[in-house]
Amino acid sequence: MLYERDGAYFIRVNGLELMTSRAHGSEEDLARLALAKVRRKKPKVLVGGLGMGFTLRAVLDAVPEQSKVMVAEILPSVVVWNRKEL
């Protein structure tokens, strides 16, 4: 479930808060650390889970324009949230 409070977005599953738009440094760090090991000029990158899109954004910012970036997201509602609310 996605909800907004005081200008921030949150994702909850089974009553547990999984993500918030206020704290996303670990998602960005994960992308940067993984890409630091890549030596290809046009890497192919798979992001497992869209979440709020912070990892995807970090990957897109870090790879050359000719790279191929794919996202695997199992929940259609997460994709809808990113296209509309987020």
Secondary structure in CASP SS format (residue, H / E / C, confidence):
PFRMAT SS
TARGET T0000
AUTHOR 0000-0000-0000
METHOD secondary structure of the structure
MODEL  1
M C 1.00
L E 1.00
Y E 1.00
E E 1.00
R E 1.00
D C 1.00
G C 1.00
A E 1.00
Y E 1.00
F E 1.00
I E 1.00
R E 1.00
V E 1.00
N C 1.00
G C 1.00
L E 1.00
E E 1.00
L E 1.00
M E 1.00
T E 1.00
S C 1.00
R C 1.00
A E 1.00
H C 1.00
G H 1.00
S H 1.00
E H 1.00
E H 1.00
D H 1.00
L H 1.00
A H 1.00
R H 1.00
L H 1.00
A H 1.00
L H 1.00
A C 1.00
K C 1.00
V C 1.00
R C 1.00
R C 1.00
K C 1.00
K C 1.00
P C 1.00
K E 1.00
V E 1.00
L E 1.00
V E 1.00
G E 1.00
G C 1.00
L C 1.00
G C 1.00
M C 1.00
G C 1.00
F H 1.00
T H 1.00
L H 1.00
R H 1.00
A H 1.00
V H 1.00
L H 1.00
D H 1.00
A H 1.00
V C 1.00
P C 1.00
E C 1.00
Q C 1.00
S C 1.00
K E 1.00
V E 1.00
M E 1.00
V E 1.00
A E 1.00
E C 1.00
I C 1.00
L C 1.00
P H 1.00
S H 1.00
V H 1.00
V H 1.00
V H 1.00
W H 1.00
N H 1.00
R H 1.00
K C 1.00
E C 1.00
L C 1.00
END
